[in-house]
């Protein structure tokens, strides 16, 4: 496996695989149906290989790749050796396009209103202008949720990820109460998913299938990272808000550009949200300076149902 | 068993209670059973349909159930702490009330943990607590603490019952065979020998000493489920002692109410005397003052420093449009009322003390609700981009049915227990007489105390 190699080759591989990933998603975009869960057999999908050749693959093979639990549960507990996953979110670029949310839910087969990723309208003080604030799991290095789990169902891995084994979770919801960022969601009712997904082999890395009475959350898509793909939220963002990468390699990519992690944080005054809580998040934010979109752009075109969620906050900003 | 004059008197008085079940008791039993059945139906729905039928959602992940859990474990302190401490201090007047107190402990400790199970999404995986235990989790501490505490309370109650079981066994009561057999087994061959008495005495003393710290551990650990998190309104250093004190306080209230009910129902005025109500009233008053002090310092410090998130929770508690009236009720009925009623000689009567106990116990239940829900409704991040119905918590009928089901279970167990053992312990009356005949203080002294 490429990911298991040491740092010498790691960087080049990472860029290469990221490039492939971008191509693959682009192909998915054009042949929309081929990336959904149900595809007729023997349908061919055109993909661009790393060498620049167009190849045709059976779409069932593509599907097969999608949610293959490629590691054992034990490996899913240990994590990918040598990695330290990190994410950088550029707040100056977000306009609440919500493509990240729909891509995440589609990938994880979660219904429309079970967001793992949410976008808040933040306003730091009365005179400060509001800004859009995408928030997924911070995969804290000092995770309050892991501390309180009575059965070791949620755990911290060596590559920095905090995952949940939903076959072990007893659903006490203590982790949800303990998480200061309201990241975790609970399956209050029997989750609806396609038949084949419902009967897929459960693995904490794929988070599929969802199970009633258990807690779930953003998993930083380690199954995709293992095959060199970026998380769907990163790929789907039209504005390149999310950078995903490896702190050890000091590289992050938003699909379009690949940057040095430390340099990016240095140049753009990156910070971690609520540093004072001592949770040591693995997600960094770049302050919303020189914003690309006025904040209203994200609000105006929302469906009414979603718009209602921001009503109070938007009213505050118009004053 | 040879009974002395006073024991015989106490036994004769209560003999009909355990001999006949009575139509009234049947009616009550059926009434309570109906509530329990409704709760059972709600539980069936919750298990089959998922927790979606409760009012709990992603933000307010706990609701009524956890409030009930804290409440029941709280009232269980009646036996553990009140009876335990009075035993250690060798307070003579405790003797007629210890059985009621310890019954409250055992029954409440059976019901309380059921509520935490109702919050668990996957009851089929409960064994994971034992096969994948994580000692770092406060829930694991709770499992250990409560199970130890329950075992201790059962032993403490049982030790005080052995002599009585022997009395029932030898009394040739007019009761069914199985009941007689059960008394015989439970009396474990007690014949009143010197060595048997000595063993019971030593064990009871030991249990009294152990049960007090155990009880303190249980509620501290319970409070730490909240105190250990980074949530406003929960992350407080005084939560341990605050919960412990509130628990003893509410336990005393329930004890007073239970005494009042039994006194009325079985005509036990000569055993559960006015003096008992007044003494327990004094204890309640002192605990109420302590509880008030903790409440005051908890909210004053939060309000004065007015840190952002703490202020958000306090705003909800102080605002009449949100939880303001409930908060006011919790403090007036839960702190001021009991203190005033017991402090004024005019209102210091058994009936009024029992009445304010009822108000106080309800107020403390409300207080537990106010600890849980407003904090969960105030996450650190603004509650946007979440479904509208997730913002505020409203308990559904399922949760209320299970709440009343639990209360009915409490009453039912109490009713059945009082038909199985005498609520006034018979063997406790030594030869020199009942406490009723030898008041420790006369009326004037009580008034001036």
Interface residues (C-beta under 8 A of the other chain):
Chain A: X113 X115 X118 X119 X120 X121 X122 X135 X144 X147 X148 X149 X150 X151 X152 X153 X168 X169 X170 X171 X172 X173 X174 X176 X177 X178 X180 X181 X182 X184 X185 X186 X187 X188 X189 X190 X211 X212 X213 X214 X215 X274 X277 X279 X306 X308 X309 X310 X312 X313
Chain B: X49 X50 X51 X52 X56 X57 X58 X59 X61 X62 X116 X119 X120 X121 X122 X125 X126 X128 X129 X132 X133 X134 X136 X137 X138 X139 X140 X143 X225 X226 X228 X229 X230 X231 X376 X379 X380 X381 X382 X383 X384 X385 X386 X387 X388
